[in-house]
């Protein structure tokens, strides 16, 4: 019981530290934590408003068509964001704060127009613009973290605390969002979002990077702090390609992200096809959220025992076993088990990927690196989702496919890690 009590105390300390960060609004990381929560709350309200008009209120065939169109729209913003945003972020660290503020303001304006076009075809181009603005923030946030934390901070733990607070924000925002959707419609959810994103833009003004931050200690002061139009030779040639460890981690996370997209729509359409009661949707969403929240809480605990690379590998192995069990046992009840397992392991893996990129990619190139990360992860999520939407298959076959892909991904990642290890040893 003593050991069990100590473990519970450690897990509780993670949540305590996350809330301590949130309450410490004098620290740069505390300001980023509050901003991140507000941004995620706004994204959650957008998701709720679009779900009400694109999926639940229409027939199965119409839902598939609308979902396909929406998935294609979610992929397109990265074609706009990736080529331009990365180089802009790498021109000067202060540009990252500018992008955060711009993202919040843009979403205020777009939500205002979307609220009146919820049943119009204008909804889709407006949703596209909203997604572009959202991805601007997502990419920028990844590059901001090393500038906001002290030199002795474990980046995986810092990313996990942000993810934990994001989960809390998403669950909290979903309550008024769902009530407003049910009582007065999706348009009013977006009207509430106007105030949320306005608050986010104001919070973005408060961001200020920490002196002697983790980025400064790891890579030295950034030359582009003095000349924003000269990112430097290292920044010009860096990026995710400059680090085999970061590139391999991105490949592993891409497998997991693609499986999340596939599983989400596989289960959603299976429940819709089975005319399952509403509480089944709630059960699946709840177990996924609980798994994700638990994963973010235990990241620091796990990180003290194994490296980020091992976390990524074990996440794929556990998902392989979970999906195989779900396929073998069958039944709607196993979908909650699978979504819990996937939510848990993906939330363990994502902070590990961010940490590897932040540790191994030069700070002058991290804008481009995270633009590449988010582009690739969104692309594989869309491809996995499209497969589940376009190809109707029994849910057990889909779960078997999840297990097979995760097992291949784990084997490939292990092989890649060994190759990197041998290359480094030969150089020595």
GUZA-115695 format. One record per residue (C-alpha): residue number from 0; chain; y, z, x. Coordinates in Angstrom, 1 decimal, padded with zeros to 4 digits. Each point is the difference from the previous one (the first is absolute). Layout:
<recs>
REC vomar dotor  north     up   east
REC   NUM     A      Y      Z      X
...
</recs>
This chain:
<recs>
REC vomar dotor  north     up   east
REC     0     A  000.0  000.0  000.0
REC     1     A  002.3  000.7  003.0
REC     2     A -000.3 -003.5  001.3
REC     3     A  000.4 -001.5 -003.5
REC     4     A  003.2  002.1 -000.5
REC     5     A  001.4 -001.1  003.3
REC     6     A -000.6 -003.7 -001.0
REC     7     A  001.7  000.5 -003.4
REC     8     A  002.9  001.7  001.7
REC     9     A  000.4 -003.0  002.4
REC    10     A -000.1 -002.4 -003.0
REC    11     A  002.6  002.0 -001.8
REC    12     A  002.2  000.1  003.1
REC    13     A  000.2 -003.9 -000.1
REC    14     A  001.5  000.1 -003.5
REC    15     A  002.2  002.9  001.0
REC    16     A  001.3 -001.9  003.0
REC    17     A  000.7 -003.1 -002.1
REC    18     A  002.0  002.0 -002.5
REC    19     A  001.8  001.8  002.9
REC    20     A  001.0 -003.5  001.4
REC    21     A  001.3 -000.9 -003.5
REC    22     A  002.0  003.2 -000.3
REC    23     A  001.5 -000.3  003.5
REC    24     A  002.8 -002.5 -000.8
REC    25     A  001.7  000.7  003.3
REC    26     A -002.7 -001.7  002.0
REC    27     A -000.3 -003.9  000.2
REC    28     A -003.6  000.1 -001.1
REC    29     A  000.8  002.2 -003.0
REC    30     A  002.6 -002.5 -001.1
REC    31     A -002.5 -002.8  000.4
REC    32     A -002.6  002.0 -002.0
REC    33     A  002.3  000.5 -003.0
REC    34     A  001.0 -003.7  000.1
REC    35     A -003.6 -001.1  000.1
REC    36     A -000.9  002.1 -003.0
REC    37     A  002.8 -001.5 -002.0
REC    38     A -000.9 -003.5  001.0
REC    39     A -003.7  000.5 -000.9
REC    40     A  001.0  001.5 -003.4
REC    41     A  002.1 -003.1 -000.7
REC    42     A -002.9 -002.3  001.0
REC    43     A -002.3  002.0 -002.3
REC    44     A  002.3 -000.5 -003.0
REC    45     A  000.1 -003.8  000.8
REC    46     A -003.8 -000.1  000.0
REC    47     A -000.2  001.8 -003.3
REC    48     A  002.5 -002.3 -001.7
REC    49     A -001.8 -003.1  001.2
REC    50     A -003.4  001.3 -000.8
REC    51     A  001.1  000.5 -003.6
REC    52     A  001.0 -003.7 -000.4
REC    53     A -002.5 -001.7  002.3
REC    54     A -003.3  001.6 -000.7
REC    55     A -000.6  002.6 -002.8
REC    56     A  001.9 -001.7 -002.8
REC    57     A -001.7 -003.4  000.1
REC    58     A -003.5 -001.6 -000.3
REC    59     A -002.6 -000.2  002.8
REC    60     A  000.6 -003.7  000.8
REC    61     A  003.8  000.4 -000.2
REC    62     A -000.2  003.0  002.2
REC    63     A -001.9 -001.9  002.7
REC    64     A  002.6 -002.8  000.0
REC    65     A  003.0  002.4  000.1
REC    66     A -001.7  002.1  002.8
REC    67     A -000.7 -003.1  002.1
REC    68     A  003.7 -001.1 -000.3
REC    69     A  001.1  003.5  000.9
REC    70     A -002.3  000.2  003.0
REC    71     A  001.4 -003.3  001.3
REC    72     A  003.5  001.4 -000.4
REC    73     A -000.9  003.1  001.9
REC    74     A -001.1 -002.1  003.0
REC    75     A  003.0 -002.2  000.0
REC    76     A  002.6  002.6  001.0
REC    77     A -001.5  000.4  003.5
REC    78     A  000.5 -003.7  000.6
REC    79     A  003.7  000.8 -000.5
REC    80     A  000.1  003.4  001.7
REC    81     A -002.2 -000.3  003.1
REC    82     A  001.7 -002.8  001.9
REC    83     A  003.5  001.6 -000.2
REC    84     A -000.3  003.7 -000.5
REC    85     A -002.0  000.8  003.2
REC    86     A  002.5 -001.6  002.3
REC    87     A  002.9  001.6 -001.9
REC    88     A -001.5  003.5  000.3
REC    89     A -000.6 -000.6  003.7
REC    90     A  003.6 -000.9  000.7
REC    91     A  001.2  003.6 -000.3
REC    92     A -001.4  003.3 -001.3
REC    93     A  003.0  000.4 -002.3
REC    94     A -001.0 -003.2 -001.8
REC    95     A -003.0  001.9 -001.4
REC    96     A  002.2  002.4 -001.9
REC    97     A  002.0 -003.1 -001.3
REC    98     A -003.1 -001.6 -001.3
REC    99     A -001.1  003.2 -001.8
REC   100     A  003.4  000.2 -001.8
REC   101     A  000.0 -003.7 -000.8
REC   102     A -003.5  000.3 -001.4
REC   103     A  001.1  002.8 -002.4
REC   104     A  003.1 -001.9 -001.2
REC   105     A -001.9 -003.2 -000.6
REC   106     A -002.5  001.7 -002.1
REC   107     A  002.7  001.7 -002.1
REC   108     A  001.4 -003.4 -000.9
REC   109     A -003.4 -001.7 -000.6
REC   110     A -001.2  002.9 -002.2
REC   111     A  003.1 -000.3 -002.1
REC   112     A -000.8 -003.7 -000.8
REC   113     A -003.8  000.5 -000.3
REC   114     A  000.5  002.6 -002.7
REC   115     A  001.4 -002.6 -002.3
REC   116     A -002.5 -002.7  000.9
REC   117     A -003.3  001.9 -000.3
REC   118     A -001.4 -002.5 -002.5
REC   119     A  001.7 -003.0  001.6
REC   120     A -001.2 -002.5  002.6
REC   121     A  002.9  001.2  002.1
REC   122     A -002.1  003.2  000.6
REC   123     A -002.1 -001.8  002.7
REC   124     A  002.8 -001.2  002.3
REC   125     A  001.7  003.4 -000.5
REC   126     A -003.2  001.7  000.9
REC   127     A -000.2 -002.2  003.1
REC   128     A  003.4  001.2  001.1
REC   129     A -000.9  003.6 -000.7
REC   130     A -003.1 -000.4  002.2
REC   131     A  002.0 -001.5  002.8
REC   132     A  002.3  002.9  000.0
REC   133     A -002.9  002.4 -000.2
REC   134     A -001.7 -001.6  003.1
REC   135     A  003.2  000.3  001.9
REC   136     A -000.2  003.7 -000.4
REC   137     A -003.7  000.2  000.8
REC   138     A  000.3 -001.9  003.3
REC   139     A  003.2  002.0  001.0
REC   140     A -001.6  003.4 -000.8
REC   141     A -002.8 -000.7  002.5
REC   142     A  002.4 -000.8  002.8
REC   143     A  002.2  003.1 -000.9
REC   144     A -002.5  002.8  000.4
REC   145     A -000.1  000.2  003.9
REC   146     A  003.8  000.2  000.0
REC   147     A -000.1  003.0 -002.4
REC   148     A -002.5  002.3  001.5
REC   149     A  000.1  002.2  003.2
REC   150     A -001.8 -001.1  003.1
REC   151     A -002.9  002.4 -000.4
REC   152     A -000.8 -001.1 -003.6
REC   153     A -003.4 -001.6 -000.7
REC   154     A  000.9 -003.3 -001.8
REC   155     A -003.1 -000.1 -002.1
REC   156     A  000.8  003.4 -001.4
REC   157     A  003.7 -001.0 -000.6
REC   158     A -001.2 -003.1 -001.9
REC   159     A -002.5  002.0 -001.9
REC   160     A  002.7  002.5 -001.2
REC   161     A  002.1 -002.9 -001.2
REC   162     A -003.1 -001.4 -001.8
REC   163     A -000.7  003.4 -001.6
REC   164     A  003.6  000.3 -001.3
REC   165     A -000.3 -003.6 -001.2
REC   166     A -003.1  000.8 -002.0
REC   167     A  001.8  003.0 -001.6
REC   168     A  003.0 -002.2 -000.8
REC   169     A -002.2 -002.7 -001.6
REC   170     A -001.9  002.4 -002.2
REC   171     A  003.2  001.9 -001.0
REC   172     A  001.8 -003.3 -000.9
REC   173     A -003.0 -001.3 -002.0
REC   174     A  000.4  002.7 -002.6
REC   175     A  003.5 -000.8 -001.3
REC   176     A -000.7 -003.7  000.7
REC   177     A -003.1  000.0 -002.2
REC   178     A  001.7  001.9 -002.8
REC   179     A  003.0 -002.3  000.0
REC   180     A -002.3 -003.0  000.0
REC   181     A -001.9  001.3 -003.0
REC   182     A  003.0  001.2 -002.0
REC   183     A  002.7 -002.5  000.6
REC   184     A -001.3 -002.8  002.1
REC   185     A -000.2 -001.5  003.6
REC   186     A  003.7 -001.0  000.0
REC   187     A  001.1  003.7 -000.1
REC   188     A -002.3  000.8  002.9
REC   189     A  001.9 -002.5  002.1
REC   190     A  003.3  001.5 -001.3
REC   191     A -001.1  003.4  001.3
REC   192     A -000.9 -001.7  003.3
REC   193     A  003.6 -001.2  000.4
REC   194     A  001.0  003.7  000.6
REC   195     A -003.0  000.6  002.3
REC   196     A  000.8 -002.9  002.3
REC   197     A  003.7  000.9  000.0
REC   198     A -000.9  003.4  001.2
REC   199     A -002.2 -001.6  002.7
REC   200     A  002.9 -002.1  001.2
REC   201     A  002.2  003.1  000.3
REC   202     A -002.7  001.9  001.9
REC   203     A -000.3 -003.0  002.4
REC   204     A  003.6  000.6  001.1
REC   205     A -001.1  003.4  001.3
REC   206     A -002.6 -001.3  002.4
REC   207     A  000.7  000.7  003.6
REC   208     A -002.5 -000.3  002.9
REC   209     A -000.9  003.0  002.1
REC   210     A  001.2  000.3  003.5
REC   211     A -002.9  000.1  002.5
REC   212     A -002.3 -001.2 -002.7
REC   213     A -003.7 -000.9  000.4
REC   214     A  001.1 -003.7  000.5
REC   215     A  002.4  000.9  002.8
REC   216     A -002.6  002.1  001.9
REC   217     A -002.7 -002.6 -000.5
REC   218     A  001.9 -003.1  000.9
REC   219     A  003.4  001.1  001.3
REC   220     A  003.4 -000.4 -001.6
REC   221     A  000.3 -003.3 -001.8
REC   222     A  002.3 -002.5  001.8
REC   223     A  001.0 -001.4 -003.4
REC   224     A  001.8  003.3 -000.9
REC   225     A  002.9 -001.4  002.0
REC   226     A -000.3 -003.7 -000.7
REC   227     A -001.5 -000.8 -003.4
REC   228     A -000.1 -003.7  000.8
REC   229     A -002.1  000.4  003.1
REC   230     A -003.4  001.4 -000.9
REC   231     A -001.2 -000.3  003.5
REC   232     A -002.8 -001.8  001.8
REC   233     A -002.7  002.4 -001.1
REC   234     A  001.0 -000.1 -003.6
REC   235     A  000.1 -003.8  000.1
REC   236     A -003.6 -000.3  001.0
REC   237     A -001.5  003.1 -001.5
REC   238     A -001.5  000.6 -003.5
REC   239     A -003.4  000.7 -001.3
REC   240     A -001.5 -002.5  002.3
REC   241     A  001.1  002.0  003.1
REC   242     A -002.5  002.8 -000.7
REC   243     A -003.7 -000.7 -000.4
REC   244     A -000.4  003.5 -001.5
REC   245     A  002.6 -000.6 -002.7
REC   246     A -001.3 -003.5 -000.8
REC   247     A -003.6  001.2 -000.3
REC   248     A  001.1  002.9 -002.2
REC   249     A  001.9 -002.4 -002.3
REC   250     A -003.1 -002.1 -000.3
REC   251     A -002.0  003.0 -001.1
REC   252     A  002.7  001.1 -002.4
REC   253     A  000.0 -003.5 -001.4
REC   254     A -003.6  000.3 -001.0
REC   255     A  000.7  003.3 -001.8
REC   256     A  003.2 -001.3 -001.7
REC   257     A -001.8 -003.1 -001.2
REC   258     A -002.7  002.1 -001.5
REC   259     A  002.5  002.2 -001.8
REC   260     A  001.4 -003.1 -001.7
REC   261     A -003.4 -001.3 -000.9
REC   262     A -001.2  003.4 -001.3
REC   263     A  003.1  000.6 -002.1
REC   264     A -000.3 -003.2 -002.1
REC   265     A -003.8  000.0  000.0
REC   266     A  000.1  003.4 -001.7
REC   267     A  003.0 -000.8 -002.2
REC   268     A -001.5 -003.1 -001.5
REC   269     A -003.4  001.6 -000.3
REC   270     A  001.5  002.8 -002.1
REC   271     A  002.0 -002.5 -002.0
REC   272     A -003.0 -002.2 -000.6
REC   273     A -002.1  003.0 -001.1
REC   274     A  002.8  001.1 -002.3
REC   275     A -000.1  003.3  001.7
REC   276     A  002.1  002.9 -001.5
REC   277     A  003.4  000.6  001.6
REC   278     A -001.2  003.2  001.6
REC   279     A -002.3 -002.0  002.3
REC   280     A  003.1 -001.7  001.5
REC   281     A  001.5  003.4  000.3
REC   282     A -003.1  001.4  001.7
REC   283     A -000.2 -002.8  002.5
REC   284     A  003.8  000.3  000.8
REC   285     A -000.3  003.7  000.3
REC   286     A -002.9  000.1  002.4
REC   287     A  001.6 -002.7  002.1
REC   288     A  003.3  002.0  000.2
REC   289     A -001.9  003.2  000.7
REC   290     A -001.9 -001.7  002.8
REC   291     A  003.2 -001.5  001.5
REC   292     A  001.8  003.4 -000.2
REC   293     A -002.9  001.8  001.6
REC   294     A -000.2 -002.6  002.8
REC   295     A  003.6  000.4  000.9
REC   296     A -000.4  003.8  000.0
REC   297     A -002.9  000.0  002.4
REC   298     A  001.3 -002.7  002.5
REC   299     A  001.4  002.6  002.5
REC   300     A -003.2  002.1 -000.3
REC   301     A -002.2 -003.1  000.7
REC   302     A  002.4 -001.3  002.7
REC   303     A -000.4  003.2  002.0
REC   304     A -003.7 -000.7  000.3
REC   305     A -000.3 -003.8  000.3
REC   306     A  002.3 -002.9  001.1
REC   307     A  001.7 -002.4 -002.3
REC   308     A -002.4 -002.8  001.0
REC   309     A -003.0  002.2 -001.1
REC   310     A  001.7  000.8 -003.3
REC   311     A  000.3 -003.7 -000.8
REC   312     A -003.7 -000.6  000.9
REC   313     A -001.3  003.0 -002.0
REC   314     A  002.1 -001.1 -003.0
REC   315     A -001.8 -003.3 -000.2
REC   316     A -003.4  001.6  000.5
REC   317     A  000.6  002.6 -002.8
REC   318     A  001.2 -002.8 -002.4
REC   319     A -003.1 -002.0  000.8
REC   320     A -002.2  002.9 -001.0
REC   321     A  002.1  000.9 -003.1
REC   322     A  000.0 -003.5 -001.3
REC   323     A -003.8 -000.4  000.6
REC   324     A -000.7  003.2 -002.0
REC   325     A  002.3 -001.1 -002.8
REC   326     A -001.8 -003.4 -000.2
REC   327     A -003.4  001.6  000.1
REC   328     A  000.7  002.8 -002.6
REC   329     A  002.2 -002.1 -002.3
REC   330     A  002.0  001.1 -003.1
REC   331     A  003.7  000.5 -000.7
REC   332     A -000.1  003.5  001.4
REC   333     A -000.8 -001.3  003.5
REC   334     A  003.3 -001.9  000.0
REC   335     A  001.9  003.2  000.2
REC   336     A -002.2  001.1  002.9
REC   337     A  000.7 -003.3  001.8
REC   338     A  003.8  000.0 -000.6
REC   339     A  000.1  003.6  001.3
REC   340     A -001.8 -001.0  003.2
REC   341     A  002.1 -003.1  000.5
REC   342     A  003.2  001.9 -000.7
REC   343     A -001.0  002.8  002.4
REC   344     A -001.0 -002.3  002.9
REC   345     A  002.8 -002.5 -000.3
REC   346     A  002.6  002.8  000.0
REC   347     A -001.6  001.4  003.2
REC   348     A  000.0 -003.5  001.6
REC   349     A  003.6 -001.1 -000.8
REC   350     A  001.8  002.7  002.0
REC   351     A -002.3 -000.6  002.9
REC   352     A  000.9 -003.7  000.0
REC   353     A  003.8  000.8 -000.1
REC   354     A -000.5  002.5  002.8
REC   355     A -001.8 -002.5  002.2
REC   356     A  002.8 -002.6 -000.6
REC   357     A  002.7  002.6  000.7
REC   358     A -001.7  001.2  003.1
REC   359     A -001.0 -003.3  001.6
REC   360     A  002.6 -002.5 -001.0
REC   361     A  003.4  000.3  001.8
REC   362     A  002.7  001.4 -002.2
REC   363     A  002.1 -003.2  000.4
REC   364     A -002.7 -002.0 -001.6
REC   365     A -001.1  002.4 -002.8
REC   366     A  002.0 -001.8 -002.6
REC   367     A -001.9 -003.2  000.5
REC   368     A -003.3  002.0  000.4
REC   369     A  000.4  001.7 -003.4
REC   370     A  001.1 -003.2 -001.6
REC   371     A -003.3 -001.5  001.2
REC   372     A -002.0  003.0 -001.1
REC   373     A  001.4  000.1 -003.5
REC   374     A -000.3 -003.8 -000.4
REC   375     A -003.6 -000.1  001.0
REC   376     A -001.0  003.1 -002.1
REC   377     A  001.7 -001.5 -003.1
REC   378     A -001.6 -003.3  000.6
REC   379     A -003.6  001.4  000.1
REC   380     A  000.7  002.3 -002.9
REC   381     A  001.1 -003.0 -002.1
REC   382     A -003.0 -002.1  001.2
REC   383     A -002.4  002.9 -000.9
REC   384     A  001.7  000.4 -003.4
REC   385     A -000.1 -003.7 -000.8
REC   386     A -003.8 -000.1  000.8
REC   387     A -000.6  002.7 -002.6
REC   388     A  002.3 -001.6 -002.6
REC   389     A -001.2 -003.6  000.4
REC   390     A -003.7  000.6  000.5
REC   391     A -001.5  002.0 -002.8
REC   392     A -002.9  002.0  001.3
REC   393     A -002.1  003.0 -001.0
REC   394     A  001.5  003.2  001.3
REC   395     A -003.1  000.9  001.9
REC   396     A  000.1 -003.3  001.8
REC   397     A  003.7  000.6  000.9
REC   398     A -000.9  003.5  001.4
REC   399     A -002.8 -001.5  002.1
REC   400     A  002.5 -002.5  001.3
REC   401     A  002.4  002.8  000.9
REC   402     A -002.8  001.7  001.9
REC   403     A -001.0 -003.1  001.9
REC   404     A  003.6 -000.9  001.0
REC   405     A  000.8  003.6  001.2
REC   406     A -003.2  000.1  002.1
REC   407     A  000.8 -003.3  001.7
REC   408     A  003.6  001.2  000.6
REC   409     A -001.3  003.2  001.6
REC   410     A -002.4 -001.9  002.2
REC   411     A  002.7 -002.4  001.1
REC   412     A  002.5  002.8  000.7
REC   413     A -002.5  001.9  002.1
REC   414     A -000.7 -003.2  002.0
REC   415     A  003.7 -000.6  000.5
REC   416     A  000.6  003.6  001.2
REC   417     A -002.8 -000.3  002.5
REC   418     A  001.5 -003.3  001.3
REC   419     A  003.4  001.6  000.5
REC   420     A -001.6  003.0  001.8
REC   421     A -001.8 -002.3  002.4
REC   422     A  003.1 -002.0  000.7
REC   423     A  002.0  003.1  000.8
REC   424     A -002.7  001.4  002.3
REC   425     A -000.3 -003.4  001.8
REC   426     A  003.8  000.1  000.6
REC   427     A -000.3  003.4  001.5
</recs>
